[in-house]
Amino acid sequence: MQRILGARGALVRKAGSFAAIGAVNTLVDFCVFALGYQGFGLPLVPANVMSWCVAVTGSYLMNSTITFAAESGRRLTWRAYGTFVLAGVAGLVANTATLVGASTVVPVLVAKVFAIGVSFAVNFSLSHFVVFRRAGLQGNEPG
């Protein structure tokens, strides 16, 4: 029982770290999006994709060295970055679909906030269970 509670606590701490890093990257995402959309007059989807590309890079750097440091060994590699970005595409799709759908009923910047919440859930799940999963979950470590 104690092992289960310890694992749950570790998951909660990891989600908290992911959320804190996500808050920083959300600010970056939001600012780059607003600058592209309102400042440069880019269409909705290109502005969103551009802001996501900037934010996903910062997210990879911080999550590899902080949140998932034990799993990544705090090493940054092009292969891991590529895997992180590919997994993040699901978050981008969820974010963009939510943004486009919600922007039909609420102001665009409010819709962007909703979209960020949806993509958080998708991105954390994929990062934790796919990108940075522990070796033991892959069958390489005794259970």
trRosetta pair geometry for C-beta under 8 A, 3 or more apart (Angstrom, degrees):
i j d omega theta_ij theta_ji phi_ij phi_ji
1 4 5.7 -54 -154 33 35 111
1 5 6.4 31 151 -14 67 105
2 5 5.7 -54 -146 40 34 110
2 6 6.1 38 153 -22 66 107
3 6 5.7 -53 -146 37 29 114
3 7 6.4 30 154 -19 63 106
4 7 5.8 -54 -148 36 30 110
4 8 6.3 32 152 -20 64 105
5 8 5.5 -52 -146 35 33 113
5 9 6.3 35 153 -20 65 104
6 9 5.7 -53 -148 36 31 112
6 10 6.4 32 153 -19 64 105
7 10 5.6 -52 -148 35 32 113
7 11 6.4 34 152 -20 64 105
8 11 5.7 -55 -151 36 32 112
8 12 6.4 33 151 -20 65 105
9 12 5.6 -52 -147 35 33 112
9 13 6.3 32 154 -17 66 104
10 13 5.7 -53 -147 38 31 111
10 14 6.2 33 153 -20 65 108
11 14 5.6 -53 -145 37 30 113
11 15 6.3 32 154 -19 64 105
11 128 7.5 63 -140 -152 90 145
12 15 5.7 -52 -146 37 30 111
12 16 6.4 34 151 -22 62 105
13 16 5.5 -54 -150 35 32 115
13 17 6.4 32 152 -18 65 103
14 17 5.7 -52 -149 36 32 110
14 18 6.2 34 151 -19 64 107
14 67 5.9 93 -158 -168 74 90
14 68 7.6 63 -151 -75 113 67
14 128 6.8 108 128 -107 135 114
15 18 5.4 -52 -145 39 32 115
15 19 6.1 36 152 -23 65 105
15 124 6.1 52 -126 -164 83 144
15 128 7.9 -16 -77 -66 79 142
16 19 5.6 -53 -146 35 30 112
16 20 6.4 30 154 -20 64 103
17 20 5.7 -51 -147 34 32 110
17 21 6.4 27 155 -11 65 106
17 66 6.0 -159 -180 134 123 104
17 67 4.2 166 115 -102 120 86
18 21 6.0 -58 -148 43 29 107
18 22 5.9 35 149 -25 63 112
18 63 6.6 39 -114 -114 77 111
18 67 5.0 82 -70 -131 71 153
18 124 5.2 107 135 -113 153 103
18 127 6.8 157 -125 80 134 147
18 128 7.8 -62 -59 -55 157 103
19 22 5.1 -54 -143 39 30 118
19 23 6.4 41 152 -30 64 96
19 120 7.2 46 -111 -161 77 128
19 124 7.9 -1 -61 -82 73 136
20 23 5.6 -42 -153 21 32 114
20 24 7.2 31 149 -13 59 98
21 24 5.8 -51 -159 34 38 111
21 25 6.3 26 149 -8 69 110
21 59 6.4 113 141 -132 111 67
21 62 4.5 172 -141 118 125 133
21 63 5.8 161 111 -67 165 77
21 66 6.5 161 -68 71 132 135
21 67 6.1 -92 1 -34 144 123
22 25 5.6 -62 -142 48 34 105
22 26 5.7 45 154 -31 69 104
22 59 7.1 38 -96 -117 59 112
22 120 5.8 76 -173 -120 156 102
22 123 7.5 142 -107 88 122 137
22 124 7.9 -47 -58 -63 144 102
23 26 5.5 -47 -141 30 28 116
23 27 6.7 32 155 -19 59 100
24 27 6.0 -55 -160 31 30 110
24 28 6.7 27 146 -14 64 106
24 58 7.1 -124 117 145 105 131
24 62 7.2 106 67 -42 138 173
25 28 5.2 -48 -147 38 41 115
25 29 6.0 47 151 -23 69 103
25 55 4.3 106 -179 -163 96 94
25 56 7.8 92 -168 -69 137 26
25 58 5.1 174 -103 91 99 116
25 59 4.7 25 -91 -67 165 92
25 62 7.5 -149 -46 33 114 137
26 29 5.4 -49 -142 37 31 114
26 30 6.0 31 156 -19 65 107
26 55 7.4 69 -76 -143 25 140
26 116 5.4 74 -135 -159 112 139
27 30 5.8 -52 -141 38 27 110
27 31 6.2 24 159 -15 63 110
28 31 6.1 -60 -145 40 25 107
28 32 6.1 19 161 -13 64 111
28 51 7.7 162 129 -169 68 85
28 54 6.1 -137 152 122 112 108
28 55 5.0 156 93 -96 109 84
28 58 5.9 68 45 27 169 159
29 32 6.2 -62 -145 41 23 104
29 33 6.0 23 157 -19 62 113
29 51 4.7 93 -159 153 60 107
29 52 6.4 38 -131 -87 109 46
29 54 7.2 171 -93 76 54 96
29 55 3.9 0 -69 -59 93 151
29 116 7.0 146 92 -105 141 112
30 33 5.7 -58 -146 38 26 113
30 34 6.1 23 158 -17 65 108
30 51 7.4 105 -46 -174 12 144
30 109 8.0 69 -157 -151 101 91
30 112 6.4 122 -118 137 84 133
30 113 8.0 31 -105 -80 124 70
30 116 7.4 -21 -65 -68 100 144
31 34 5.8 -53 -142 38 29 108
31 35 6.2 29 157 -18 63 108
31 51 7.9 159 69 -134 47 116
32 35 5.7 -54 -145 39 29 113
32 36 6.2 26 157 -16 64 109
32 50 6.5 -139 150 119 113 91
32 51 3.8 157 92 -116 105 84
32 54 5.0 150 -74 47 172 149
32 55 7.2 -151 31 -40 136 93
33 36 5.9 -61 -147 41 27 107
33 37 5.8 11 163 -8 67 116
33 47 5.4 92 -151 148 64 98
33 48 6.0 31 -123 -98 113 51
33 50 7.6 151 -94 74 56 88
33 51 3.8 -34 -58 -41 78 163
33 112 6.2 155 118 -138 156 145
34 37 6.1 -59 -131 46 25 102
34 38 5.4 -16 -177 23 66 116
34 39 7.1 70 130 -14 64 100
34 109 6.9 36 -95 -107 104 112
35 38 7.1 -55 -108 57 13 80
35 39 4.2 -21 -161 22 54 140
35 40 6.7 40 146 -6 67 98
36 39 6.7 3 -39 52 12 95
36 40 5.3 -38 -145 43 42 116
36 42 4.4 -28 164 27 90 136
36 46 7.3 -136 162 114 131 81
36 47 3.7 166 108 -133 117 90
36 50 5.3 139 -93 72 163 139
36 51 6.4 -135 14 -48 134 97
37 40 7.7 45 3 53 10 75
37 41 7.6 29 179 -120 31 14
37 42 5.7 -75 -89 62 42 85
37 44 6.6 41 -119 -105 118 48
37 47 4.0 91 -63 -180 82 172
37 48 8.0 42 -62 -47 118 67
37 108 7.2 -158 160 141 154 145
38 41 7.7 16 -165 -71 15 46
40 47 7.9 166 64 -101 103 106
42 46 5.0 -115 174 91 115 108
42 47 4.1 144 91 -65 119 93
42 50 7.1 -11 141 10 171 142
43 46 5.2 75 62 22 86 104
43 47 6.7 -163 85 -9 37 95
44 47 6.1 -70 -152 38 20 108
44 48 6.3 15 158 -18 62 112
44 99 7.1 174 173 136 113 119
44 100 6.9 118 129 -94 141 79
44 103 7.0 -136 -137 40 147 176
44 108 7.1 -128 -115 -139 110 127
45 48 5.6 -57 -146 37 32 112
45 49 6.3 30 158 -18 67 106
45 96 6.3 52 -128 -150 85 121
45 100 7.4 12 -75 -73 94 115
46 49 5.7 -53 -141 38 33 110
46 50 6.1 36 158 -21 66 106
47 50 5.8 -54 -147 36 28 113
47 51 6.4 24 156 -15 63 108
48 51 6.0 -57 -146 38 29 106
48 52 6.2 31 154 -21 64 108
48 95 7.0 178 -180 124 121 109
48 96 5.5 131 123 -103 147 88
48 99 6.0 170 -106 72 150 170
48 112 7.8 -155 -106 -116 102 100
48 115 8.0 -50 -140 135 129 160
49 52 5.6 -55 -147 36 30 114
49 53 6.5 35 154 -24 64 103
49 92 7.1 59 -115 -167 69 126
49 96 7.5 18 -65 -85 78 130
50 53 5.9 -53 -153 29 30 112
50 54 6.9 25 153 -13 62 104
51 54 5.9 -55 -154 37 35 110
51 55 6.2 27 153 -13 68 113
52 55 5.8 -63 -143 45 31 107
52 56 5.8 31 162 -25 70 109
52 88 7.7 162 173 150 107 116
52 92 5.0 84 -175 -113 160 106
52 95 6.8 151 -93 78 127 152
53 56 6.1 -50 -136 32 24 108
53 57 6.9 27 160 -20 57 105
54 57 6.3 -62 -163 30 28 110
54 58 7.0 19 150 -9 63 108
55 58 5.8 -59 -153 41 37 109
55 59 6.0 40 151 -24 70 109
56 59 5.3 -52 -144 38 34 118
56 60 6.4 40 155 -24 65 100
56 84 7.3 159 175 131 99 99
56 85 5.9 93 146 -113 137 76
56 88 4.9 115 -132 150 128 165
56 92 7.8 -33 -61 -62 136 112
57 60 5.9 -48 -150 30 30 111
57 61 6.7 29 153 -17 61 106
57 81 7.9 23 -125 -154 69 115
58 61 5.8 -56 -150 36 33 112
58 62 6.3 18 160 -7 68 111
59 62 6.3 -63 -143 44 27 100
59 63 5.7 15 166 -10 67 117
59 84 7.7 -175 103 165 97 126
59 88 7.5 128 82 -104 141 141
59 123 7.8 -45 176 179 154 142
60 63 6.3 -62 -134 44 21 102
60 64 5.9 22 167 -20 61 115
60 76 7.7 96 139 -134 100 99
60 80 7.7 144 -166 123 113 90
60 81 5.4 70 175 -124 156 77
60 84 4.6 119 -109 112 108 157
60 85 7.2 -26 -64 -54 139 77
61 64 6.3 -63 -148 35 18 109
61 65 6.6 -10 164 5 57 116
61 76 6.8 6 -117 -106 67 134
62 65 6.3 -75 -145 49 27 95
62 66 5.5 -18 174 18 70 121
62 67 7.3 56 130 -3 77 100
63 66 6.5 -70 -117 56 23 84
63 67 4.4 -33 -142 42 70 119
63 68 5.4 31 160 15 83 102
63 84 7.7 155 73 -137 129 137
63 127 6.5 -64 176 -160 153 143
63 132 7.5 -126 149 -43 109 149
64 68 6.2 -36 -111 71 34 99
64 69 7.3 84 150 -90 39 54
64 72 4.5 -119 -156 132 77 173
64 74 6.8 115 142 -134 79 38
64 75 7.4 -91 171 72 118 36
64 76 5.7 105 114 -90 155 76
64 80 6.7 98 -111 131 131 137
64 84 7.7 -73 -59 -67 108 153
65 69 5.8 28 -178 -94 28 97
65 72 7.5 -76 -65 82 37 135
65 74 5.0 62 -124 -139 67 86
65 76 7.5 -23 -54 -55 100 100
66 69 5.9 -7 -127 -42 6 109
67 127 7.8 23 112 145 137 137
67 132 7.9 121 110 69 95 174
68 71 4.5 -47 -178 47 93 115
68 72 5.2 79 117 -14 95 107
68 127 6.9 -132 -45 166 141 104
68 131 7.7 -39 -124 107 176 98
68 132 3.7 -59 -150 -154 148 158
69 72 6.2 -68 -132 50 25 95
69 73 7.6 74 176 -103 56 1
69 74 4.9 13 -148 -66 88 89
70 73 7.9 20 -176 -68 21 42
70 134 7.9 -10 115 -102 108 98
71 132 4.1 102 100 -179 151 91
71 133 7.1 146 -144 80 139 12
71 134 5.9 -105 -104 -85 102 59
72 75 5.9 -150 155 44 84 67
72 76 8.0 33 164 -74 130 45
72 80 6.5 92 -134 -159 108 158
72 132 6.2 -51 -48 -124 92 105
75 80 7.5 122 100 4 85 153
76 80 7.1 -134 -154 67 39 125
76 81 7.0 42 -173 -53 82 108
77 80 4.5 89 59 11 92 101
77 81 6.7 -153 92 -6 46 87
78 81 5.5 -55 -145 39 32 115
78 82 6.2 37 154 -23 66 105
79 82 5.7 -53 -150 34 29 112
79 83 6.5 28 152 -16 63 104
80 83 5.6 -52 -148 37 34 112
80 84 6.2 37 152 -21 66 106
80 131 7.7 94 -164 -174 79 97
81 84 5.6 -54 -147 37 30 113
81 85 6.2 30 155 -18 65 107
82 85 5.7 -54 -145 37 29 110
82 86 6.2 29 156 -18 64 106
83 86 5.8 -54 -145 37 30 110
83 87 6.3 26 156 -14 64 106
83 131 5.6 148 130 -128 106 89
84 87 6.0 -57 -148 40 27 107
84 88 6.1 30 151 -22 63 112
84 127 7.4 34 -133 -110 86 90
84 131 5.4 76 -95 -147 66 145
85 88 5.3 -58 -146 39 30 116
85 89 7.0 51 150 -40 61 88
86 89 5.7 -32 -161 1 36 116
87 90 6.5 -41 -180 18 47 108
87 91 7.8 41 132 -6 65 103
87 123 7.7 108 128 -136 95 61
87 126 4.2 169 178 152 112 128
87 127 6.8 141 120 -71 142 55
87 130 5.6 168 -116 93 135 130
87 131 5.0 -108 10 -57 162 114
88 91 5.0 -49 -160 37 58 116
88 92 6.2 63 141 -24 76 99
88 123 6.1 27 -119 -119 74 101
88 126 7.4 -175 -70 89 41 142
89 92 5.2 -49 -147 35 38 117
89 93 6.3 42 152 -21 67 99
90 93 5.7 -49 -148 34 32 111
90 94 6.4 31 152 -15 63 106
90 122 5.4 -145 121 170 98 124
90 123 7.9 170 81 -78 89 56
90 126 6.0 140 55 -58 133 153
91 94 5.7 -55 -145 40 32 110
91 95 5.9 35 153 -22 66 108
91 119 4.1 83 -174 -161 89 93
91 120 7.9 86 -142 -49 119 17
91 122 4.4 170 -95 94 71 115
91 123 4.0 30 -87 -64 147 93
91 126 7.1 -125 -40 26 102 136
92 95 5.5 -53 -142 38 29 114
92 96 6.1 25 159 -16 65 108
92 119 7.1 57 -69 -127 26 130
93 96 6.0 -56 -142 40 26 106
93 97 6.1 25 159 -17 63 110
94 97 6.0 -56 -142 39 26 109
94 98 6.2 24 158 -16 62 111
94 115 7.7 153 124 -160 67 75
94 118 5.0 -146 151 135 108 109
94 119 5.2 158 86 -89 106 68
94 122 4.7 151 18 -21 158 157
95 98 6.0 -62 -150 39 25 108
95 99 6.1 26 154 -21 64 110
95 115 4.4 79 -160 168 66 103
95 116 6.9 42 -128 -82 107 37
95 118 6.4 171 -88 79 50 101
95 119 3.8 5 -66 -58 101 133
96 99 5.5 -52 -143 36 31 115
96 100 6.2 27 160 -16 66 106
96 115 7.2 75 -58 -153 17 135
97 100 6.1 -55 -144 39 27 107
97 101 6.1 20 159 -12 63 113
98 101 6.0 -61 -142 44 27 106
98 102 5.6 16 166 -11 67 116
98 111 7.3 173 136 179 74 83
98 114 5.7 -145 161 118 117 95
98 115 4.0 161 90 -105 112 73
98 118 4.5 158 -51 27 159 153
98 119 7.5 -134 26 -35 136 85
99 102 6.3 -60 -133 44 19 101
99 103 5.9 23 164 -27 60 113
99 108 7.8 38 -172 -158 91 73
99 111 5.2 101 -146 137 54 106
99 112 5.8 32 -118 -94 106 56
99 114 7.7 162 -86 74 50 91
99 115 4.0 3 -59 -69 82 152
100 103 6.0 -56 -144 30 22 113
100 104 7.6 28 154 -27 54 98
101 104 6.4 -57 -173 16 35 110
101 111 7.9 174 76 -153 52 120
102 105 6.3 -78 -163 48 46 93
102 106 5.6 -25 166 38 88 107
102 110 7.5 -128 146 108 118 80
102 111 3.6 161 102 -133 106 94
102 114 4.8 162 -110 67 171 146
102 115 6.7 -144 29 -49 135 87
103 106 6.9 -77 -112 67 30 66
103 107 7.7 -25 -136 149 70 20
103 108 4.9 28 -129 -105 114 65
103 111 4.0 -90 -68 4 69 173
106 110 4.4 -93 147 91 121 126
106 111 5.3 158 77 -59 100 82
106 114 7.5 105 56 -13 145 136
107 110 4.7 85 63 10 84 107
107 111 6.9 -150 96 -9 40 88
108 111 5.5 -55 -147 36 31 114
108 112 6.5 38 152 -26 64 101
109 112 5.3 -41 -149 26 37 119
109 113 7.1 43 150 -21 60 96
110 113 5.7 -47 -158 28 38 113
110 114 6.9 39 145 -15 65 101
111 114 5.6 -51 -154 36 39 113
111 115 6.2 41 149 -22 68 106
112 115 5.4 -52 -147 36 33 116
112 116 6.5 41 152 -26 64 100
113 116 5.7 -48 -152 27 32 115
113 117 7.0 34 151 -18 61 101
114 117 5.9 -56 -160 31 35 112
114 118 6.7 30 150 -15 67 105
115 118 5.8 -54 -151 36 35 110
115 119 6.3 27 156 -13 68 109
116 119 6.0 -60 -145 42 29 106
116 120 6.5 42 153 -32 64 100
117 120 5.7 -47 -152 21 31 116
117 121 7.3 28 155 -15 60 99
118 121 6.3 -57 -163 31 34 108
118 122 6.7 24 149 -10 67 110
119 122 5.5 -57 -146 43 41 111
119 123 5.6 38 158 -20 74 111
120 123 6.0 -61 -140 41 24 107
120 124 6.1 19 165 -15 64 109
121 124 6.4 -56 -142 36 23 104
121 125 6.4 22 160 -16 59 113
122 125 6.1 -65 -153 38 25 110
122 126 6.4 14 159 -10 64 112
123 126 6.0 -61 -144 42 28 104
123 127 6.0 27 160 -19 66 111
124 127 5.7 -57 -142 39 29 110
124 128 5.9 20 163 -13 67 112
125 128 6.2 -62 -142 41 22 104
125 129 5.9 -15 174 14 63 118
126 129 6.7 -69 -125 54 21 88
126 130 4.9 -32 -166 33 64 124
126 131 6.2 56 140 -14 77 103
127 130 7.2 -39 -77 54 8 80
127 131 4.9 -38 -132 45 48 123
127 132 5.7 13 171 14 72 108
128 131 8.0 32 -1 46 17 83
128 132 6.6 -37 -112 63 28 98
128 133 7.3 70 151 -82 42 69
129 133 5.9 24 -171 -79 28 111
130 133 6.3 -4 -108 -26 6 112
133 137 4.8 -90 171 68 114 137
133 138 6.6 122 110 -45 118 95
134 137 5.2 99 65 0 78 100
134 138 7.7 -152 103 -1 48 88
134 141 7.2 -47 143 20 102 148
135 138 5.5 -65 -160 38 43 110
135 140 4.3 -66 169 69 100 120
135 141 5.1 102 103 -29 95 114
136 139 7.8 81 -175 -49 33 12
136 140 6.8 -100 -83 63 31 68
136 141 3.4 -63 -90 62 78 126
136 142 7.6 -44 -126 60 102 29
136 143 6.6 125 -174 -92 109 63
